[in-house]
Structure formats: structure tokens, C-alpha cells
Amino acid sequence: MTDRRMTTSPMTVLRVFGRLIRHELRLIRCLGLWIARRRDGGRLGELFPYAQGSGAVMFGFGFVCVVETVVMSLLLKSWPTVHAVVLVVDVYTVLFVVGLHAASVVRPHVLERDAVRIRFAGHVDLRIPLDRIESVRRQKLMSHTRADGELDVDVAGQTAVTIELAEPVTHTTFLGRRREVRVLRVNADDDTAFVRALKDAVTRVRNESEPVPDLPG
């Protein structure tokens, strides 16, 4: 009988490991940018932050991690080796949480001249050509069900802007899987301004792409 169990190739494992390492390095870089009060990749367009809604949640996670670090240090002080290992893990967890928040702050959505970059922390950066956007609208949703062809980039379980595409774009997930996306749901601190700016940019691109009629004579 043939064994039909799924097997994972060494190359797949290496690719996943490489993506994880790049993600960690990206968080470290974002942490440095956050401390320096700089943004990542926003020089060529208009920036639209989205991290405001997750600030309190990330602060709560960070506080819990710090309390856990202190408690575990007290409980394990009689076992120095175990204490050292747990301390490293706890400190790393705190830095990871802070890094996620920093990445959300320094990597906002970017509206460029011919495209919009939808971003989230260190693991989503999807560039969408403006000529592929069919419609944009404000639509506040909470914890909606994931469906094929849709990408939900939520903040604290909520999205406020829905973008529908005339042609799909390819999104590469955190672990490297490729998906075709036609509908995106995202968040923005000022969703009204984001929708208005995106609509104006799409209209401009459409007008520029229309052929100009020849003048008579």
C-alpha cells in the first residue's frame, strides 16, 4: 500500500526557515527605525498609518510578558540554568511584541503615483497597481470569515476599507504560499481620508489612460 502521508522536503523547510529569519531581521530594523522616529519606504508617496487601533492591545501583551518575566525569575532563582534559558525566551518575547508594534508604526500604507502598497507590520507588503482597482469603499467589519480570493489585513480584528480589483494580484503569505487576491479588506487610522485619496488617485489614473482625441484640422 502506498504511503500517502504528506512529506516536507528539506528545501521547503529551508525556505520557511529563511523567511522566518528575514522576518525577525525586519522586525529588528523596524525597531531601530521606530526609535529613530523614521518611516520605512514612504519617501515616494502619501502615508496612511493603521497602528493606532492595535497600540493598546500590543501594550497589554507587552505588559503581560514583562510581568511573566519577573514572576518566572523569582520562581526559578534556585535553578540558575533553567532560569537563564527562560529569561532569554521571555526577553525575546518582549522584544518580539515591541518589534511587531514598531513595524506597524514605521510601515504604514503608501499611496504612490501608480500603485498603493498595503502593509501590515513586517509580514504584509502588497503592491496593487491603481489601474487594477475597480472600487473602494468604507466598510467597517469585525472578524469576518476568510474566503478564497480575499485578503483581510485587519487591525485588532477589524477592517474599515474594502478594495475590489478588476484583475487579481498575487499575494505571498508569511510562509511563502502564493494566493490570487481580488478583494482586500484593510484598516487605516483615518479611513475616510484613505478612501478619498485612493479614489482620487484611481480616477486620475483612469483619466490619464484614456486616449486623447485628435484635434480637428
MITIFI-793955 format. One record per residue (C-alpha): x, y, z; residue number from 1; residue in one letter. Coordinates in steps of 0.5 Angstrom, whole numbers. Example, Ala and Ser with C-alpha at 12.3 -4.5 7.8 and 13.67 -1.06 7.14 Angstrom:
% residues 2
<<25, -9, 16>, 1, 'A'>
<<27, -2, 14>, 2, 'S'>
END
This chain:
% residues 217
<<0, 0, 0>, 1, 'M'>
<<3, 7, -2>, 2, 'T'>
<<4, 12, 4>, 3, 'D'>
<<0, 18, 2>, 4, 'R'>
<<2, 22, 8>, 5, 'R'>
<<5, 29, 6>, 6, 'M'>
<<12, 30, 7>, 7, 'T'>
<<16, 36, 7>, 8, 'T'>
<<22, 37, 3>, 9, 'S'>
<<29, 40, 6>, 10, 'P'>
<<29, 45, 1>, 11, 'M'>
<<22, 47, 3>, 12, 'T'>
<<24, 47, 11>, 13, 'V'>
<<30, 52, 9>, 14, 'L'>
<<26, 57, 5>, 15, 'R'>
<<21, 57, 11>, 16, 'V'>
<<27, 58, 16>, 17, 'F'>
<<30, 63, 11>, 18, 'G'>
<<23, 67, 11>, 19, 'R'>
<<23, 67, 19>, 20, 'L'>
<<30, 69, 20>, 21, 'I'>
<<28, 75, 15>, 22, 'R'>
<<22, 77, 18>, 23, 'H'>
<<26, 77, 25>, 24, 'E'>
<<31, 82, 22>, 25, 'L'>
<<26, 86, 19>, 26, 'R'>
<<23, 87, 26>, 27, 'L'>
<<30, 89, 29>, 28, 'I'>
<<31, 94, 23>, 29, 'R'>
<<24, 97, 24>, 30, 'C'>
<<25, 97, 32>, 31, 'L'>
<<31, 102, 30>, 32, 'G'>
<<27, 106, 26>, 33, 'L'>
<<22, 107, 31>, 34, 'W'>
<<27, 109, 36>, 35, 'I'>
<<30, 114, 31>, 36, 'A'>
<<23, 116, 29>, 37, 'R'>
<<23, 115, 22>, 38, 'R'>
<<19, 111, 17>, 39, 'R'>
<<20, 105, 12>, 40, 'D'>
<<20, 106, 5>, 41, 'G'>
<<15, 112, 5>, 42, 'G'>
<<19, 117, 1>, 43, 'R'>
<<15, 116, -6>, 44, 'L'>
<<8, 117, -3>, 45, 'G'>
<<3, 119, 2>, 46, 'E'>
<<3, 115, 8>, 47, 'L'>
<<-3, 113, 12>, 48, 'F'>
<<-2, 110, 19>, 49, 'P'>
<<-6, 104, 21>, 50, 'Y'>
<<-3, 102, 28>, 51, 'A'>
<<-7, 107, 33>, 52, 'Q'>
<<-12, 101, 34>, 53, 'G'>
<<-7, 96, 36>, 54, 'S'>
<<-3, 100, 41>, 55, 'G'>
<<-7, 99, 47>, 56, 'A'>
<<-7, 91, 45>, 57, 'V'>
<<0, 91, 44>, 58, 'M'>
<<2, 95, 50>, 59, 'F'>
<<-3, 90, 54>, 60, 'G'>
<<1, 84, 51>, 61, 'F'>
<<8, 87, 53>, 62, 'G'>
<<6, 88, 60>, 63, 'F'>
<<4, 81, 61>, 64, 'V'>
<<10, 79, 58>, 65, 'C'>
<<14, 83, 63>, 66, 'V'>
<<10, 81, 69>, 67, 'V'>
<<11, 74, 67>, 68, 'E'>
<<19, 75, 66>, 69, 'T'>
<<19, 78, 73>, 70, 'V'>
<<15, 72, 76>, 71, 'V'>
<<19, 67, 73>, 72, 'M'>
<<25, 70, 75>, 73, 'S'>
<<23, 70, 82>, 74, 'L'>
<<20, 62, 82>, 75, 'L'>
<<27, 60, 78>, 76, 'L'>
<<32, 63, 82>, 77, 'K'>
<<34, 57, 85>, 78, 'S'>
<<35, 53, 78>, 79, 'W'>
<<40, 58, 75>, 80, 'P'>
<<41, 54, 68>, 81, 'T'>
<<33, 54, 67>, 82, 'V'>
<<33, 61, 70>, 83, 'H'>
<<38, 63, 65>, 84, 'A'>
<<34, 60, 59>, 85, 'V'>
<<27, 62, 61>, 86, 'V'>
<<30, 69, 62>, 87, 'L'>
<<33, 69, 55>, 88, 'V'>
<<26, 67, 52>, 89, 'V'>
<<22, 72, 56>, 90, 'D'>
<<26, 78, 54>, 91, 'V'>
<<26, 75, 47>, 92, 'Y'>
<<18, 75, 47>, 93, 'T'>
<<18, 82, 50>, 94, 'V'>
<<23, 85, 44>, 95, 'L'>
<<18, 81, 39>, 96, 'F'>
<<12, 84, 42>, 97, 'V'>
<<15, 91, 42>, 98, 'V'>
<<18, 90, 35>, 99, 'G'>
<<11, 88, 32>, 100, 'L'>
<<8, 95, 34>, 101, 'H'>
<<14, 98, 32>, 102, 'A'>
<<14, 95, 25>, 103, 'A'>
<<6, 97, 25>, 104, 'S'>
<<8, 104, 26>, 105, 'V'>
<<14, 105, 21>, 106, 'V'>
<<11, 101, 16>, 107, 'R'>
<<4, 105, 14>, 108, 'P'>
<<0, 104, 8>, 109, 'H'>
<<3, 108, 2>, 110, 'V'>
<<0, 111, -4>, 111, 'L'>
<<5, 112, -10>, 112, 'E'>
<<3, 115, -16>, 113, 'R'>
<<1, 109, -20>, 114, 'D'>
<<0, 104, -14>, 115, 'A'>
<<-2, 103, -7>, 116, 'V'>
<<2, 99, -2>, 117, 'R'>
<<-2, 95, 3>, 118, 'I'>
<<2, 94, 9>, 119, 'R'>
<<2, 91, 16>, 120, 'F'>
<<8, 90, 21>, 121, 'A'>
<<13, 86, 18>, 122, 'G'>
<<10, 81, 14>, 123, 'H'>
<<5, 84, 9>, 124, 'V'>
<<7, 89, 4>, 125, 'D'>
<<3, 88, -2>, 126, 'L'>
<<3, 93, -8>, 127, 'R'>
<<-3, 94, -12>, 128, 'I'>
<<-3, 98, -19>, 129, 'P'>
<<-8, 103, -19>, 130, 'L'>
<<-11, 101, -26>, 131, 'D'>
<<-13, 95, -23>, 132, 'R'>
<<-17, 98, -17>, 133, 'I'>
<<-25, 97, -19>, 134, 'E'>
<<-28, 100, -13>, 135, 'S'>
<<-26, 103, -6>, 136, 'V'>
<<-31, 104, 0>, 137, 'R'>
<<-31, 105, 7>, 138, 'R'>
<<-34, 99, 11>, 139, 'Q'>
<<-33, 97, 18>, 140, 'K'>
<<-33, 90, 19>, 141, 'L'>
<<-31, 85, 25>, 142, 'M'>
<<-28, 78, 25>, 143, 'S'>
<<-30, 76, 18>, 144, 'H'>
<<-30, 69, 15>, 145, 'T'>
<<-24, 68, 11>, 146, 'R'>
<<-26, 67, 3>, 147, 'A'>
<<-22, 65, -3>, 148, 'D'>
<<-19, 71, -7>, 149, 'G'>
<<-20, 75, -1>, 150, 'E'>
<<-15, 78, 4>, 151, 'L'>
<<-16, 81, 11>, 152, 'D'>
<<-11, 86, 13>, 153, 'V'>
<<-14, 87, 20>, 154, 'D'>
<<-12, 91, 26>, 155, 'V'>
<<-15, 88, 33>, 156, 'A'>
<<-20, 84, 29>, 157, 'G'>
<<-23, 90, 25>, 158, 'Q'>
<<-22, 93, 18>, 159, 'T'>
<<-25, 99, 15>, 160, 'A'>
<<-24, 100, 8>, 161, 'V'>
<<-26, 95, 2>, 162, 'T'>
<<-22, 95, -4>, 163, 'I'>
<<-24, 91, -10>, 164, 'E'>
<<-20, 89, -16>, 165, 'L'>
<<-22, 89, -23>, 166, 'A'>
<<-16, 84, -24>, 167, 'E'>
<<-13, 80, -19>, 168, 'P'>
<<-6, 81, -16>, 169, 'V'>
<<-1, 75, -13>, 170, 'T'>
<<0, 76, -5>, 171, 'H'>
<<5, 72, -2>, 172, 'T'>
<<4, 69, 5>, 173, 'T'>
<<8, 70, 11>, 174, 'F'>
<<11, 62, 10>, 175, 'L'>
<<11, 63, 2>, 176, 'G'>
<<5, 61, -1>, 177, 'R'>
<<2, 65, -6>, 178, 'R'>
<<-5, 67, -7>, 179, 'R'>
<<-9, 70, -12>, 180, 'E'>
<<-13, 76, -9>, 181, 'V'>
<<-19, 80, -12>, 182, 'R'>
<<-22, 83, -5>, 183, 'V'>
<<-18, 87, 0>, 184, 'L'>
<<-20, 89, 7>, 185, 'R'>
<<-16, 94, 11>, 186, 'V'>
<<-15, 99, 16>, 187, 'N'>
<<-13, 106, 17>, 188, 'A'>
<<-13, 111, 23>, 189, 'D'>
<<-16, 116, 18>, 190, 'D'>
<<-20, 111, 14>, 191, 'D'>
<<-24, 117, 11>, 192, 'T'>
<<-18, 120, 8>, 193, 'A'>
<<-15, 114, 6>, 194, 'F'>
<<-21, 112, 2>, 195, 'V'>
<<-22, 119, -1>, 196, 'R'>
<<-14, 120, -3>, 197, 'A'>
<<-15, 113, -6>, 198, 'L'>
<<-21, 114, -10>, 199, 'K'>
<<-18, 121, -13>, 200, 'D'>
<<-11, 117, -15>, 201, 'A'>
<<-15, 112, -19>, 202, 'V'>
<<-20, 117, -22>, 203, 'T'>
<<-13, 121, -24>, 204, 'R'>
<<-10, 114, -27>, 205, 'V'>
<<-16, 112, -31>, 206, 'R'>
<<-17, 119, -34>, 207, 'N'>
<<-9, 119, -36>, 208, 'E'>
<<-10, 112, -39>, 209, 'S'>
<<-16, 115, -44>, 210, 'E'>
<<-14, 117, -51>, 211, 'P'>
<<-14, 124, -52>, 212, 'V'>
<<-18, 125, -59>, 213, 'P'>
<<-14, 128, -65>, 214, 'D'>
<<-16, 136, -66>, 215, 'L'>
<<-20, 137, -72>, 216, 'P'>
<<-16, 141, -78>, 217, 'G'>
END
